[in-house]
Amino acid sequence: MHPDLAWPRLICDGDRAVGFVMAYFGLKFDSGADVPDAPPRSGLWRLAVAADEQGRGYGRFAVGAVNEELRRRGGTVSTVTWKPGGGGPEEFCLRLGYRERGLTDDGEYLGDLDLAG
């Protein structure tokens, strides 16, 4: 992946790694397949926080850093997808202000967060 498109970061607390986050910027895709007429999207690609470190604000911090970088690059909307069902990130994403926009062709929920407001 081109370095201008992917933004991988380790989430650390001092010298201790507690998770990983990766954003993507300006990709044209829909359900993982390139679609020529789809508008480019940017947002949260992957977020993983160690199970014993969850609930301590690391995920919220990481998503905030992704969205700040997106704003720095001129973005106004942050996008995320998640699989439906219990135990997933849906509640977390909704608490952060992402609004469900519908389902992708892969059956994942698509959520957007307005960064301009």
Helices and strands as residue ranges (DSSP letters): E 6-13, E 16-27, E 41-49, G 51-53, H 58-72, E 77-82, H 90-95, E 99-103, E 109-114
